Amino acid sequence: MTKLRLAIVGAGPAGIYAADILLKAERKFDVSIDLFEQLPAPYGLVRYGVAPDHPRIKGIITALREVLDRGDIRIFGNVRFGEDITLDDLKHHYNAVIFATGAIHDTALDIPGIDAVGSYGAADFVSWFDGHPDVPREWPLDAASVGVIGNGNVALDVARMLAKHAEDLLPTEIPDNVHAGLAASQVTDVHVFGRRGPANVKFTPLELRELGELRDVDMVVYDEDFDYDEASQAAIASNKQVMVIDRVLQSWRKRDSVNNAGGTASRRLHLHFYAKPVEVKTDADGRVSGFVYERTRPDGEGGVVGTGELREVPIQSLYRAVGYFGSPLPGVPFDKKHGVIPNREGQVLSKDSNQRVNGVYATGWIKRGPVGLIGHTKSDAMETVRHLINDQGTWWQPADPSEEAIPALLAERGVKWTDLDGWHRLDEHEIALGAPHERARIKVVPRDEMVTISRGE
């Protein structure tokens, strides 16, 4: 019987789901899967892209863990594709590879002043508060008034983490350095700017509702944003999710804190709709000093148009949460415009000729762009895996497909890789660190410490 030796690069939900779906699929050959992950721990953005106070979303980890713990997938953590192992290496030892590397950087926002001191990409801030090992341990939180551009869940995560009091995060798995940084934060006001109206936001009702439950934080919305046109009224009447979002926002309008009148909390979270980014103002030192936006209005068809009216809000730092963007991989075709690997239903295509690249596949955000939730990731993987199975005639023919070859290769190159047992060791260590403090876990942040614990050294 033929055997498929498959490499998957990326051990987040996309990579793990692809492995699981292939192992359960109907096929006429055996399968052996090696999962390569550049971080010492698996789970990708579920571990490093979801705010620590979202344990419900982190419940996804339980399902992912069950897949890995079956023992029919090998995992090689702390292995960087393009450095520790290359595409030529994979061709030498496997029949095919699926890239599931996601999208971890911020989409650019092309407005004057966006590169000022104190202007950040939301992805970097998320990586910091999630204890990603490859970002600085410190984060400057010296601004009293902060702006967040975006109307999706990441924008709300960033706004919530900035507005929330640090001690209210202690029951979560927040790293110690992050708690210390947030505890010293000078923030009093967080302003969230979105260019569309309340009936066209991208965040989910659950995320929005959580904002209003923050202790000692007043929600501030503005009456002028709720003069709905017919298209907005129709969206509220026909879409349950939009209706719930409207109901939450309308309840905040009735609070004393609305329009800055009578609020008593020490912090305020302002939601500005119909606000199109125009410019980031800077002071004499090149630091963020204000945010200029153009007031928009509904166009009658669910979109917005500019009104020409410019407004400025004084702020001292700014976060753009306008989307994630994929990164190129050495030797793999890449679409710079869209931040994805060019592909047709997961079959990777040559950038110039649009011809299939045999043996190379993609799934998840690096395949389709950073849109959709976990459910999309599963259907995405199914599509890619179906082609992989049907493409048996064009698989690579590896010179050395033996399972012993990869550990030997990594050892020869001095790569300190981590395996599944190592992840269990790190997982148990983090949970044990949190237990005396009644915390879910305390994340280990430094990469070398993660590796040392994982390898039992």
ABEGO torsion letter per residue (X at the ends): XBBBBBBBBEABAAAAAAAAAAAABBBABBBBBBBBBABABBGEAAAAABBAABAAAAAAAAAAAAAAAAGABBBBBGBBBGAABBAAAAAAABABBBBBAEBABBBBBBBBGAABBGBBBAAAAAAAAAGBAABBABBBBABABBBBBEABAAAAAAAAAAABBAAAAAABABBAAAAAAAAABABABBBBBBABBAAABABBAAAAAAAAABBGBBBBBBAAAABBBAAAAAAAAABAAAAAAAAAAAAAAABAABGGBGBABABBBBBBBGBBBABBBBBAAGBBABBBBBBBBBAGAGBBBBAGBBBBBBBABBBBBAEBBBBBBBGBBBBAAAGBBBBBGGBBBBAAAGBBBBGBBBBEAAAAEBBEBAAAAAAAAAAAAAAAAAAAAABBBBABABAAAAAAAAAAAGBBBBBAAAAAAAAAAAAAAAAAAGBABBBBABAAAAAAAAAGX
